[in-house]
Amino acid sequence: MSVPTLAADRSVCPPLPVLGRDVRVPLVTGGEVTYAALDYAASAPALQRVWDDVAAYAPYYGSVHRGAGYLSQLSTDLFENSRAEVAAFLGCRPDDQVVFTRSTTDSLNLLAAAVPAGCRVFVFETEHHAALLPWERRADVTVTYLDAPRSPREAVETLERALADREPYGPALVCVTAASNVTGELWPVRELAAAAHAHGARIVLDAAQLAPHHPVDVTELDADWIAFSGHKLYAPFGAGVLAGRPDWLQDAAPYLAGGGATRQVTRDAAGGVAVDWHATAARHEAGSPNVIGAYAIASACKALTEAGFEGLVERERRLIETVRAGLAEVPEVRVLSLFGDDAPRVGVLAFTVDGWNSSHFAAALSAEYGIGVRDGLFCAHPLVRLLLGGTPDAPGECGAPDGGNLNAIRVSFGAGTPDEHVTRFVSAVRGLVRDGARWSYRTVGGRCVPA
């Protein structure tokens, strides 16, 4: 298959430099090869720019918000400037708050703790567990799980019916993915936001898979909140973001109780303590914050903006076309889709291979070709089970004659992926299906590994 020379087109960005791009890994068949990291949907490699920025700051690291010394003042400025950089990247409204968290999961758990008592939460069953599960922890919140739609229009219609039927009329929140972590398909978030607001509800977007691939503008999308993770946005160090409307966050009890979330603590007449909590984002950032993590996210936001999303999106579109066209030439491969083959998507695709256990196939891609993908249910069990047409309970054995397709394989890529990685992947899929594995594998702890 011929692949366009993407860098030669001025409308297309070349791959952005990332850490690990030159890492060599051994093959079980002998020799070694440059590692093809095609598991961006789990954790994307760090941008070289992010790593360099963090390394330059590291000698100046200090405690924020509390110290009078130069390094503390510098770190405080860096932390708050990072908050402003993220707000600009997301197109936040003037009164929106940007709260630094640990991850998308942490962000959505924070919002779940902040929704008003009696709130009705509406969630599609297709969500990642980070968006599907946090709401059940509130006994005073009612959760409605919506069936998986088979088209963007059906998604909007399903939500509209559910919102129209809710009784009594009170606070409501819709939680929806912006891009699926399983199929990569883009959801109609503008239309869903409009439907939510028309029925007096609010909406939070899980943008963990959208933000690394497409520009995200909270104002344009008319989202009330947005959540994403740094480690998927080419920024390591365990930080995430929840950005959006301040009122529910200001009215809720602090997510964590401790220093940094308080303006003043005094003893009260009853012998206890009286606390005056911050009304700003600091209210939910108790403890010493992850300054380096926040700075890494801000650095990644700036790097992606400066690189130009238009070129990044176009280059990724061509990579997607290459992968899809290559997989389409292998009859044994079935690409999973909720909205259909023509649905727009980011660089995330899940598929199965007839006659293969998915763990076995992924293990062979790694051990024999130096390609890292993911297999399983991708922390979206209801969705993957629906797409597979069954209810898988166990992974099956390596090399099972029936293939044991109880899970799926996911390939994902992004701004740092070289052309060669996707062409090698397509070639490896063809080779494994045509010729079989060149090595023997065994099951250890439920996973296939080279024998």
Steps between C-alpha positions, in 0.01 A plus 500: 500500500632845410497759774501875430805693611310704751775744594530611136149651512519840664146459634611197703724505807791258522494272805568699816817387683416269789704311756567138410491554125839330464459225762608158372334182626599133456298259288449136600599399148837672536636849460330820604288774349392855577195477724170601340291649781139463382327517836450877519144461628637354824797733548660709230877547500619829643574775254870585494395862546317412823795304633742783422275758667465290813873429512575873473264579789595208727798672673268786595226279646351623825185492709217716365271757665674482835861606469659843498821375341591553139447138392160485667395823335628375163315169539181678602514716189572196286207308650248780455629586153452133411138532608458799269670317213260206536201736516612661174556159336144399592339831402358539849250772588625786721346362820584134440726322747789274406561243773811283483433137588680170459321380185171492311378242752587731787336796324171320450502366854553858620201618298293205624573612855394855413165447324204626707299257709205365306676541165407267217804379305463360149781281364518289185603139561775554244713710735846423632479384859643835612177661381266206559566417864562806725135606529384185679703597807251775582196355679312827448550500122291304248682351204330413171699282264411553134519225240773516240392701195584378152536844343577854616141600433372212711729612783340844503147361472562250780626774729212733416243232585670416828522864606140572403379206709684589819293565812516704710654785304822598679875511455626263234835415346590319179837326483622399157821415322623733230696227317474130578802333652393177326394596147645852482165624371410863563177562687261787411597702804366836378160348431500311829589819688217684326256222590614501862468876536160504328374275780668689782787255544876547499761297317851381573723370222755225548759642261782262589510371141394821325743754644818331367358478147271799436463856627258520793313824562272495805322817390442382144381156614288666770615240751459569869807298595776314327738240639823360358831341601854622450640155429285473187596854394873422473561624856606246766523556880145403601287812459157566355253784460139577581399831347164675488221667695602611850166496685456129577867476588480802732188371673635148557708385793871491412600182317781456754525669838839648579748780456474713191121462476442733794513875544476484877451242774403598854380330817127536555303549821411132519866398511519395136629687196336745263628500144477768235564314174627655178241570232759473220644187342724468807189379688547160334880494487589429861855398579815585309397500134671315220678805360706306248194312379305823452794662320537194276135528394539872431815434298319236293207735442735768375697259281188363330361849446825625348533193278153574361209265545394533137817332381498246783141402426565464129807284556313278743213468252744360245642256753147384581431447130818296467410274791138457398585429138763247604270319743220498241723288277508223761162319497563343840516843668183665632531863607259589781268794450195644669400765246617328181810496283455855375484658846774759564753386756832566664799266474350218706370175345400171662468176306488122522666237284317181412678193631711696746479562870548876530762471774694254284488736201614800703781296658623391158495858369726598789734202516546446126461850355580743783151655488322602818119489488238417765255214533207451735183694578672839537323605823178525298361152562132558407595664169755239392267215596225660293729542200626143530144370518553301817582511868866398540605389844853366453780545246525139379822316421776602260458338161153360576368336180184712505700815547345577837403852390370613836684831484617742235828652382546876496747698293538871574732773384539876492719802448828315559434192285735452203359370170714189530329392821157474342627337179693246709185432700290438188770273358526310829125439512510360147799281583351356818168421334663351191789309656413469868729569792866406463535429872310298757308673779354397833248645741639651821270684738229517235729655239689358204878523518778350287585149617 
